[in-house]
Amino acid sequence: MPWLIKTEPDCYSIDDFAREKKTRWTGVRNYQARNFMRDSMKVGDPILFYHSSSEPPGVAGLARVSAAADWDRTALDPKDQHFDAKATKENPIWMAVEVAFVQKFATFVELGTLRTTKGLEKMALLQRGQRLSIQPVTEAEFAAIVKLGEGKGR
């Protein structure tokens, strides 16, 4: 199943990701997004890497799930901005998957382009009030966005 993960490029960009090649997707503090990682994301699943809180926002490239969800160690680190005093080793609460870099798109796919692309009208990202940092994407949506990112137009 394809996914979309959001990141703010001034915190962690596609270029940072390309240098590192792999990273644990830590710091997610929304229960539904946590549940997606814990219950639904599988090794090998493709991912759209989305830059949010940027001008303009959009899909910057591709990743894949490279390791199944495990507890998010940032939740237990009091020095980390994602620390959660309620989390313990026995009950870590928060999860993180490992993701591997696949490619940076030749063409950054802006949110405005997504909004006007036929076939993406029902995409979760484009629905009013949708703010989840991890969300499922249909196979057709994923394919359409990859085509745009590879510069193959609409």
C-alpha positions as CSV (number, residue, x, y, z in Angstrom):
1,M,0.0,0.0,0.0
2,P,1.4,3.4,-0.9
3,W,1.8,6.2,1.7
4,L,2.4,9.9,2.0
5,I,4.6,11.3,4.7
6,K,5.0,14.9,5.5
7,T,8.0,16.8,6.7
8,E,8.9,20.4,7.0
9,P,11.9,21.0,4.7
10,D,13.6,23.4,7.1
11,C,13.6,20.5,9.7
12,Y,14.3,17.5,7.3
13,S,14.3,17.9,3.6
14,I,14.5,15.6,0.6
15,D,18.2,16.6,0.3
16,D,18.9,15.7,3.9
17,F,17.2,12.4,3.3
18,A,19.2,11.8,0.1
19,R,22.4,12.3,2.1
20,E,21.4,9.9,4.9
21,K,19.7,7.3,2.7
22,K,17.7,5.9,5.7
23,T,16.1,7.4,8.7
24,R,13.6,6.4,11.5
25,W,10.4,8.4,11.1
26,T,10.3,9.7,14.6
27,G,8.4,12.4,16.4
28,V,4.9,11.6,15.1
29,R,2.5,12.5,17.9
30,N,-0.9,11.8,16.4
31,Y,-2.6,8.5,17.4
32,Q,-4.1,7.8,13.9
33,A,-0.7,8.4,12.2
34,R,1.0,6.2,14.9
35,N,-1.6,3.5,14.2
36,F,-0.9,3.6,10.5
37,M,2.8,3.0,11.2
38,R,2.2,0.3,13.8
39,D,-0.7,-1.6,12.1
40,S,-0.6,-0.9,8.4
41,M,2.8,0.2,7.0
42,K,4.8,-2.8,5.7
43,V,8.4,-3.2,4.6
44,G,8.6,-2.4,1.0
45,D,5.6,-0.1,0.9
46,P,6.2,2.9,-1.4
47,I,6.1,6.5,0.1
48,L,5.5,9.9,-1.4
49,F,7.9,12.3,0.5
50,Y,5.9,15.6,1.0
51,H,7.3,19.0,2.0
52,S,4.7,20.8,4.1
53,S,4.9,24.2,5.7
54,S,6.9,25.4,2.7
55,E,6.3,27.8,-0.1
56,P,5.0,26.0,-2.1
57,P,4.2,22.7,-0.4
58,G,4.4,19.6,-2.5
59,V,5.8,16.1,-3.2
60,A,9.6,16.2,-3.5
61,G,10.4,12.5,-4.1
62,L,10.0,8.9,-3.2
63,A,10.9,6.6,-0.3
64,R,10.0,3.1,0.9
65,V,9.4,1.5,4.2
66,S,12.6,-0.3,5.0
67,A,11.9,-1.6,8.6
68,A,8.7,-2.3,10.5
69,A,7.5,0.0,13.2
70,D,9.2,-0.1,16.6
71,W,9.0,2.2,19.6
72,D,10.0,5.8,19.0
73,R,13.0,6.4,21.2
74,T,12.6,10.2,21.0
75,A,9.5,9.9,23.3
76,L,11.7,8.7,26.1
77,D,14.5,11.3,25.7
78,P,13.8,14.3,28.0
79,K,16.2,16.4,25.9
80,D,14.3,15.7,22.6
81,Q,11.5,18.1,21.5
82,H,9.3,15.0,21.0
83,F,9.7,13.8,24.6
84,D,6.5,12.4,26.2
85,A,6.6,12.0,29.9
86,K,3.8,9.4,29.7
87,A,5.8,7.1,27.5
88,T,7.9,4.3,29.2
89,K,10.0,1.4,27.9
90,E,7.1,-0.9,29.0
91,N,4.5,1.3,27.3
92,P,6.3,3.4,24.7
93,I,3.0,4.8,23.2
94,W,4.7,6.1,20.1
95,M,6.1,4.2,17.1
96,A,8.4,4.9,14.2
97,V,9.1,3.0,11.0
98,E,12.4,3.2,9.2
99,V,12.3,4.7,5.7
100,A,14.8,4.5,2.9
101,F,15.4,7.1,0.2
102,V,14.5,6.1,-3.3
103,Q,14.7,9.3,-5.4
104,K,14.3,13.0,-5.6
105,F,11.8,14.0,-8.2
106,A,13.0,15.7,-11.4
107,T,9.9,18.0,-11.0
108,F,8.7,19.1,-7.6
109,V,5.0,18.4,-7.6
110,E,3.3,21.4,-6.0
111,L,0.2,21.2,-4.0
112,G,-1.6,23.4,-6.6
113,T,-0.7,20.9,-9.3
114,L,-2.1,18.1,-7.2
115,R,-5.3,20.0,-6.7
116,T,-5.9,20.4,-10.4
117,T,-4.8,16.9,-11.5
118,K,-7.6,14.6,-12.7
119,G,-7.9,11.5,-10.6
120,L,-6.6,13.1,-7.4
121,E,-9.9,14.8,-6.3
122,K,-10.5,12.2,-3.5
123,M,-6.9,12.1,-2.3
124,A,-6.8,12.4,1.5
125,L,-4.2,15.2,1.4
126,L,-6.6,17.4,-0.6
127,Q,-9.6,17.0,1.7
128,R,-10.6,19.9,3.9
129,G,-9.2,19.6,7.4
130,Q,-6.8,16.8,6.5
131,R,-3.6,17.4,8.5
132,L,-2.2,13.9,9.2
133,S,1.5,13.6,8.8
134,I,1.2,10.1,7.5
135,Q,-1.7,9.1,5.3
136,P,-2.6,6.3,2.9
137,V,-2.6,6.9,-0.9
138,T,-4.3,4.8,-3.5
139,E,-2.2,3.0,-6.1
140,A,-3.8,5.2,-8.8
141,E,-2.9,8.4,-6.9
142,F,0.6,7.2,-6.3
143,A,1.1,6.4,-10.0
144,A,-0.3,9.8,-11.1
145,I,2.0,11.7,-8.8
146,V,5.1,9.7,-9.7
147,K,4.4,10.5,-13.4
148,L,4.2,14.2,-12.5
149,G,7.4,14.0,-10.5
150,E,9.2,12.3,-13.3
151,G,8.3,15.3,-15.5
152,K,5.9,13.3,-17.7
153,G,3.1,15.8,-17.4
154,R,-0.5,15.2,-16.8
